[in-house]
Amino acid sequence: MKVATLGRATRRSGPQTSLRGELVAQLVRKDLKVKYQGSTLGFMWSLANPLLTLVVYTFVFTVVFPSRVPKFGFFLMSGLLIWNFFSLGVSGAATSILGNAGLVKKVPFPHSALPLAAIGFAGVQVVLQYVVLIIALSVGGMAPLRPELLLLVPATFVALVFTVGLGMFVAATTVRLRDTQHILEVALFAWLYVTPIIYQVSLVHDRFGGGLVEKLYYLNPMTGVVISFQRALYGQVYYPGTDKLLLASADDLFYLKALAVGFVVSAVVFLVGRWQFRRLSADFAEEL
């Protein structure tokens, strides 16, 4: 976004929240335009990515290394895309202030618009990808037309609160401590594997049997989010021909409880992230 354009926006009258929302929308549009500028297919690349991933994983875990999980590609993608929103949103937020140092130093505006725009940019892409996944599920005979689709509402809300909170925290901290973005990369890589995306959460229960480790496992807000997306979109509760659980539970209340735990943790992270951002934002221009 041009400095002059941003300057005009900040001089308009109106509530701070309204101004921030307008800036976020402008920044998201700018990022989308820059990402696909000069590309023949444009937004189609965002849609092609989940399809290619689905095809590759389906081939690998159906032909090369057959999995007990039926239609493993659909199982994987139902949880992976919401993880991508979280991962891309937080990663983008971490460098959002540094990457716009010129704007921060030259124009007074709500700095929180920058990490929020990075998260919004990730959200737009993932929404488009989920549309593709739902179409693919329907074509593959797994149309997610079930009451459990309603789980997507609280699950998305928890993911959003957690992503915004952590994103605000790392955005501010990275300005003060530049190693934060590198620490975050390692943390997100490890975090992926302690979230039930590429494996079934039922394996965690089989291994730890409801003990302390499993309870701590559900303190990860993304655990409740991912298993809820799997229940809503993938929907295969049991292994074929058995009464052995593949997903977390056949009881929808279980997922709501997991999301409630995740929301409490997310709310704490949100408050801490907001506090950290407000505490450090006054010094951004000097730090940059």
C-alpha positions as a printed Julia matrix, in Angstrom:
288×3 Matrix{Float64}:
   0.0     0.0     0.0
   1.3     3.47   -0.85
   2.21    5.75    2.04
  -0.01    8.53    0.65
  -3.01    6.22    0.48
  -2.46    5.04    4.02
  -1.99    8.59    5.19
  -5.33    9.66    3.73
  -7.05    6.7     5.35
  -5.66    7.53    8.79
  -6.83   11.14    8.55
 -10.45   10.17    7.98
 -12.81   10.62   10.86
 -14.41    7.62   12.49
 -13.9     5.09   15.26
 -10.48    3.47   15.61
 -12.0     0.03   15.1
 -13.59    1.1    11.81
 -10.31    2.61   10.63
  -8.44   -0.56   11.54
 -10.96   -2.69    9.66
 -10.63   -0.53    6.55
  -6.85   -0.72    6.68
  -6.91   -4.49    7.12
  -9.18   -4.89    4.09
  -6.94   -2.65    1.97
  -3.8    -4.5     3.04
  -5.35   -7.91    2.32
  -6.4    -6.78   -1.16
  -2.91   -5.41   -1.77
  -1.24   -8.66   -0.65
  -3.54  -10.76   -2.84
  -2.85   -8.52   -5.83
   0.92   -8.67   -5.29
   0.93  -12.45   -4.8
  -0.81  -13.17   -8.11
   0.42  -10.2   -10.13
   1.68  -11.34  -13.52
   0.33  -14.86  -12.97
  -1.79  -16.3   -15.77
  -3.87  -18.49  -13.46
  -4.01  -16.03  -10.56
  -6.26  -17.3    -7.75
  -6.39  -20.71   -9.41
  -3.01  -21.49   -7.87
  -4.56  -21.29   -4.4
  -7.19  -23.78   -5.55
  -4.71  -26.07   -7.29
  -2.52  -26.46   -4.21
  -4.99  -28.49   -2.08
  -5.99  -30.59   -5.08
  -2.38  -31.54   -5.83
  -1.72  -32.27   -2.16
  -4.85  -34.44   -2.03
  -3.81  -36.41   -5.13
  -0.24  -36.96   -3.88
  -1.2   -38.12   -0.38
  -4.01  -40.3    -1.71
  -1.55  -42.03   -4.04
   1.16  -42.44   -1.38
  -1.11  -43.78    1.36
  -3.3   -45.87   -0.94
  -0.78  -47.37   -3.36
   2.74  -47.01   -1.94
   2.11  -47.27    1.81
  -1.49  -48.45    2.24
  -3.07  -46.9     5.32
  -5.8   -48.33    7.52
  -7.5   -44.96    7.27
  -9.94  -45.04    4.33
  -9.43  -42.24    1.81
  -6.47  -40.94    3.78
  -6.08  -37.9     1.54
  -9.49  -36.58    2.62
  -8.69  -37.32    6.27
  -5.43  -35.4     6.0
  -6.81  -32.39    4.14
  -9.8   -31.95    6.46
  -7.42  -31.02    9.27
  -4.4   -29.74    7.34
  -6.09  -26.72    5.77
  -7.18  -25.18    9.07
  -3.66  -25.84   10.35
  -2.32  -23.99    7.31
  -4.48  -21.01    8.24
  -2.99  -20.98   11.72
   0.59  -21.58   10.58
   0.56  -19.12    7.67
  -1.33  -16.53    9.69
   1.07  -16.6    12.63
   4.15  -16.73   10.38
   2.9   -13.81    8.31
   2.03  -11.82   11.42
   5.51  -12.4    12.86
   7.17  -10.44   10.04
   4.32   -8.02    9.32
   5.79   -5.08   11.27
   9.36   -5.64   10.08
   8.2    -6.07    6.49
   6.36   -2.74    6.58
   8.99   -0.75    8.46
   8.7     2.15    6.01
   5.0     2.59    6.71
   5.42    2.26   10.46
   8.12    4.94   10.57
   6.45    7.42    8.22
   2.71    7.29    8.89
   0.77    7.13   12.17
  -1.85    4.39   11.94
  -3.12    1.44   14.04
  -0.12   -0.9    13.82
  -2.29   -3.88   14.73
  -3.73   -3.68   11.21
  -0.52   -5.23    9.86
  -0.6    -8.6    11.71
  -4.38   -8.72   11.31
  -3.97   -8.26    7.54
  -1.44  -11.1     7.41
  -3.93  -13.35    9.18
  -6.74  -12.16    6.91
  -4.63  -12.94    3.85
  -4.12  -16.51    5.09
  -7.84  -16.78    5.83
  -8.93  -15.79    2.32
  -6.71  -18.44    0.76
  -7.8   -21.19    3.13
 -11.52  -20.45    2.66
 -11.08  -20.89   -1.1
  -9.18  -24.13   -0.51
 -11.91  -25.51    1.74
 -14.45  -24.86   -1.0
 -12.32  -27.03   -3.29
 -12.05  -29.73   -0.6
 -15.82  -29.84   -0.05
 -16.36  -30.23   -3.8
 -13.74  -33.01   -3.87
 -15.41  -34.75   -0.91
 -18.74  -34.64   -2.73
 -17.22  -36.07   -5.91
 -15.5   -38.76   -3.83
 -18.77  -39.88   -2.27
 -18.09  -38.27    1.12
 -20.33  -35.2     0.88
 -20.23  -33.59    4.34
 -23.98  -33.11    4.64
 -24.36  -33.95    8.3
 -25.32  -32.12   11.53
 -21.66  -32.2    12.6
 -20.99  -29.46   10.04
 -22.13  -27.07   12.76
 -18.9   -27.88   14.61
 -17.11  -25.75   12.02
 -18.54  -22.58   13.57
 -17.03  -22.86   17.08
 -13.91  -24.57   15.7
 -13.24  -21.7    13.29
 -13.85  -19.16   16.05
 -11.35  -20.84   18.39
  -8.78  -21.04   15.58
  -9.28  -17.34   14.81
  -8.96  -16.19   18.43
  -5.84  -18.3    18.96
  -4.22  -17.22   15.69
  -4.88  -13.52   16.3
  -3.61  -13.7    19.88
  -0.42  -15.55   19.04
   0.05  -13.5    15.87
  -0.12  -10.21   17.79
   2.34  -11.53   20.35
   4.98  -12.67   17.85
   4.5    -9.58   15.65
   5.42   -7.28   18.53
   8.1    -9.53   19.99
   9.88   -9.95   16.65
  10.48   -6.2    16.45
  12.27   -6.31   19.81
  13.85   -9.77   19.44
  14.58  -10.62   15.81
  15.32  -14.28   16.57
  11.62  -14.76   17.35
  10.73  -15.5    13.72
  13.37  -18.25   13.54
  12.27  -19.76   16.84
   8.71  -19.68   15.54
   9.64  -21.63   12.4
  11.09  -24.46   14.5
   8.17  -24.35   16.94
   5.56  -24.57   14.17
   7.36  -27.51   12.59
   7.3   -29.41   15.89
   3.77  -28.22   16.64
   2.48  -29.82   13.45
   3.49  -33.24   14.76
   1.9   -32.83   18.18
  -1.4   -31.98   16.5
  -3.46  -34.9    15.1
  -3.25  -34.06   11.41
  -1.12  -36.75    9.81
  -2.13  -39.36   12.38
  -5.38  -40.28   14.1
  -6.03  -38.78   17.54
  -7.34  -42.21   18.58
  -3.71  -43.39   18.56
  -2.95  -40.89   21.31
  -5.77  -42.3    23.42
  -4.6   -45.87   22.76
  -1.07  -44.93   23.87
  -1.84  -42.81   26.93
  -5.28  -44.1    27.92
  -6.8   -40.85   29.14
  -3.92  -40.07   31.51
  -2.16  -36.8    32.26
  -0.3   -36.73   28.93
  -3.56  -36.96   26.98
  -5.13  -34.21   29.09
  -2.12  -31.98   28.4
  -2.41  -32.89   24.73
  -5.84  -31.25   24.58
  -4.49  -28.01   26.03
  -3.19  -27.39   22.51
  -6.11  -25.36   21.06
  -5.38  -26.68   17.58
  -6.08  -30.24   18.75
  -9.74  -29.48   19.43
  -9.97  -27.41   16.24
  -8.45  -30.09   14.0
 -10.46  -33.03   15.37
 -13.65  -30.97   15.03
 -12.88  -30.23   11.38
 -12.17  -33.93   10.84
 -15.49  -34.89   12.44
 -17.4   -32.31   10.41
 -15.79  -32.89    7.0
 -14.26  -36.36    6.99
 -16.83  -37.94    9.27
 -15.5   -41.53    9.29
 -15.77  -42.22   13.04
 -14.78  -45.91   13.03
 -12.34  -48.03   11.09
 -14.26  -49.87    8.35
 -15.97  -53.05    9.55
 -15.01  -52.54   13.21
 -16.18  -50.71   16.31
 -12.69  -49.29   16.88
 -12.56  -45.51   16.88
 -10.66  -43.77   14.1
 -11.61  -40.24   15.14
 -11.65  -38.91   18.69
 -15.21  -39.92   19.58
 -18.64  -40.72   18.2
 -20.16  -38.29   20.72
 -20.36  -34.74   19.33
 -20.32  -33.37   22.88
 -16.72  -34.57   23.16
 -15.67  -32.15   20.41
 -17.51  -29.25   22.04
 -15.7   -29.97   25.31
 -12.36  -30.07   23.5
 -13.19  -26.75   21.83
 -14.19  -25.25   25.19
 -10.77  -26.15   26.61
  -9.13  -24.75   23.49
 -11.14  -21.54   23.76
 -10.03  -20.92   27.35
  -6.38  -21.32   26.34
  -6.94  -19.22   23.22
  -8.59  -16.43   25.21
  -5.6   -16.29   27.57
  -3.21  -16.19   24.6
  -5.32  -13.47   22.98
  -5.22  -11.27   26.09
  -1.47  -11.79   26.52
  -0.85  -11.1    22.83
  -2.94   -7.94   22.92
  -1.13   -6.74   26.06
   2.3    -7.46   24.54
   1.42   -5.63   21.33
   0.12   -2.55   23.13
   3.15   -2.54   25.44
   5.71   -2.59   22.64
   3.96   -0.82   19.76
   4.81    2.69   20.98
   8.5     1.94   20.37
   8.15    0.29   16.94
   9.39    3.32   14.98
  12.52    3.57   17.13
  13.18   -0.18   17.12
  12.93   -0.34   13.32
